[in-house]
Amino acid sequence: MADRWVKLELDVSAFDAARFEQYLERCRSGGIRFTTMSELGDTPRHRRALYELNKECSADIPDRGEFYTFEEYVEGRLAVPSYDPRGVVVALDGDVWCGLAMTSDHRASGFVFNEMTGVKAAYRGRGISLAMKTVGMGFAGLCGVDKVRTFHHPANTAAIQMNRRLGYVDMPGTGD
Ligand SMILES: CC(C)(COP(=O)(O)OP(=O)(O)OC[C@H]1O[C@@H](n2cnc3c(N)ncnc32)[C@H](O)[C@@H]1OP(=O)(O)O)[C@@H](O)C(=O)NCCC(=O)NCCS
């Protein structure tokens, strides 16, 4: 576990989605489709596909250690009040689940939280994470908040840089 998480926050009301539209267009013209667990159907089969993708991508998080079993994942991530299938963006290449961006509902505390963003290794570097997170930004509005937060291991340069590209900044009282 990290000694010191990098804690980032974005003010969604200041987010300029138009700046990132190019990533969506590029991904779509390359055959990638963006949808949500809500649109796909929050079914046992789709939950299993989400789990498998999350597990595969999480193997690249520094110090992540062993991933949950499917039962633990359902209990800890999906069978909790903060889970909302509308907050889970999925990127599909035909039948292949190639990316996920899961955001949970913490409206009582005034924010939504990016639980996990992951892209299969073979699909990285094409703007898929920027596109998924742009699509997923509307979830904050559905929850009636304008802040989105995320925590990262300090060695997870790709994830930290990806979020900074979107405009995330260090949460007040954190960072240098
Ligand atoms: C982090 C991750 C989701 C990025 O996905 P991706 O689709 O490859 O990212 P994108 O192509 O959208 O790149 C977005 C930006 O992130 C940054 N970035 C991506 N990969 C990077 C890398 N290896 N090193 C440094 N910056 C990187 C860049 O700023 C990039 O923008 P640019 O290409 O305009 O410079 C992917 O590397 C991943 O799945 N990692 C394993 C899982 C993980 O660590 N998730 C985060 C914890 S929740």
The ligand as an SDF file (V2000), in Angstrom:
LIG
                    3D

 48 50  0  0  0  0  0  0  0  0999 V2000
   -4.2620    4.5200  -16.7410 C   0  0  0  0  0  0  0  0  0  0  0  0
   -4.9210    3.9180  -17.9730 C   0  0  0  0  0  0  0  0  0  0  0  0
   -6.3950    3.6970  -17.6870 C   0  0  0  0  0  0  0  0  0  0  0  0
   -4.7640    4.8940  -19.1590 C   0  0  0  0  0  0  0  0  0  0  0  0
   -5.5540    4.3930  -20.2430 O   0  0  0  0  0  0  0  0  0  0  0  0
   -5.2710    4.7910  -21.7780 P   0  0  0  0  0  0  0  0  0  0  0  0
   -6.5200    4.5540  -22.5330 O   0  0  0  0  0  0  0  0  0  0  0  0
   -4.0400    4.1220  -22.2610 O   0  0  0  0  0  0  0  0  0  0  0  0
   -4.9950    6.3480  -21.6620 O   0  0  0  0  0  0  0  0  0  0  0  0
   -5.1710    7.4120  -22.8520 P   0  0  0  0  0  0  0  0  0  0  0  0
   -4.6780    6.8280  -24.1350 O   0  0  0  0  0  0  0  0  0  0  0  0
   -6.5750    7.9200  -22.7980 O   0  0  0  0  0  0  0  0  0  0  0  0
   -4.1470    8.5520  -22.4020 O   0  0  0  0  0  0  0  0  0  0  0  0
   -4.5990    9.6620  -21.6920 C   0  0  0  0  0  0  0  0  0  0  0  0
   -3.4580   10.4570  -21.1300 C   0  0  0  0  0  0  0  0  0  0  0  0
   -2.9040    9.7540  -20.0390 O   0  0  0  0  0  0  0  0  0  0  0  0
   -1.4890    9.9730  -19.9820 C   0  0  0  0  0  0  0  0  0  0  0  0
   -0.8530    8.6650  -20.1050 N   0  0  0  0  0  0  0  0  0  0  0  0
   -1.3950    7.5140  -20.5550 C   0  0  0  0  0  0  0  0  0  0  0  0
   -0.5010    6.5160  -20.4660 N   0  0  0  0  0  0  0  0  0  0  0  0
    0.6230    7.0640  -19.9420 C   0  0  0  0  0  0  0  0  0  0  0  0
    1.8830    6.5310  -19.5790 C   0  0  0  0  0  0  0  0  0  0  0  0
    2.1890    5.2390  -19.7530 N   0  0  0  0  0  0  0  0  0  0  0  0
    2.7910    7.3740  -19.0270 N   0  0  0  0  0  0  0  0  0  0  0  0
    2.5090    8.6850  -18.8330 C   0  0  0  0  0  0  0  0  0  0  0  0
    1.3160    9.2330  -19.1680 N   0  0  0  0  0  0  0  0  0  0  0  0
    0.3970    8.4380  -19.7080 C   0  0  0  0  0  0  0  0  0  0  0  0
   -1.1660   10.9230  -21.0930 C   0  0  0  0  0  0  0  0  0  0  0  0
   -1.2230   12.2410  -20.5630 O   0  0  0  0  0  0  0  0  0  0  0  0
   -2.2990   10.7140  -22.0670 C   0  0  0  0  0  0  0  0  0  0  0  0
   -2.6270   11.8360  -22.8190 O   0  0  0  0  0  0  0  0  0  0  0  0
   -1.8000   12.1970  -24.1490 P   0  0  0  0  0  0  0  0  0  0  0  0
   -1.6970   10.9290  -24.9320 O   0  0  0  0  0  0  0  0  0  0  0  0
   -2.6320   13.2300  -24.8120 O   0  0  0  0  0  0  0  0  0  0  0  0
   -0.4920   12.6880  -23.6620 O   0  0  0  0  0  0  0  0  0  0  0  0
   -4.2350    2.5720  -18.3800 C   0  0  0  0  0  0  0  0  0  0  0  0
   -2.8400    2.7720  -18.4320 O   0  0  0  0  0  0  0  0  0  0  0  0
   -4.5320    1.4180  -17.4420 C   0  0  0  0  0  0  0  0  0  0  0  0
   -5.5340    0.7110  -17.6000 O   0  0  0  0  0  0  0  0  0  0  0  0
   -3.6560    1.1890  -16.4380 N   0  0  0  0  0  0  0  0  0  0  0  0
   -3.8400    0.0800  -15.4990 C   0  0  0  0  0  0  0  0  0  0  0  0
   -4.9890    0.3180  -14.5310 C   0  0  0  0  0  0  0  0  0  0  0  0
   -4.7730    1.5530  -13.6660 C   0  0  0  0  0  0  0  0  0  0  0  0
   -3.6920    1.7980  -13.1460 O   0  0  0  0  0  0  0  0  0  0  0  0
   -5.8500    2.3040  -13.4690 N   0  0  0  0  0  0  0  0  0  0  0  0
   -5.8510    3.4780  -12.6330 C   0  0  0  0  0  0  0  0  0  0  0  0
   -6.1520    3.1340  -11.2430 C   0  0  0  0  0  0  0  0  0  0  0  0
   -7.8880    3.2820  -10.9400 S   0  0  0  0  0  0  0  0  0  0  0  0
  1  2  1  0
  2  3  1  0
  2  4  1  0
  2 36  1  0
  4  5  1  0
  5  6  1  0
  6  7  2  0
  6  8  1  0
  6  9  1  0
  9 10  1  0
 10 11  2  0
 10 12  1  0
 10 13  1  0
 13 14  1  0
 14 15  1  0
 15 16  1  0
 15 30  1  0
 16 17  1  0
 17 18  1  0
 17 28  1  0
 18 19  1  0
 18 27  1  0
 19 20  2  0
 20 21  1  0
 21 22  1  0
 21 27  2  0
 22 23  1  0
 22 24  2  0
 24 25  1  0
 25 26  2  0
 26 27  1  0
 28 29  1  0
 28 30  1  0
 30 31  1  0
 31 32  1  0
 32 33  2  0
 32 34  1  0
 32 35  1  0
 36 37  1  0
 36 38  1  0
 38 39  2  0
 38 40  1  0
 40 41  1  0
 41 42  1  0
 42 43  1  0
 43 44  2  0
 43 45  1  0
 45 46  1  0
 46 47  1  0
 47 48  1  0
M  END
$$$$
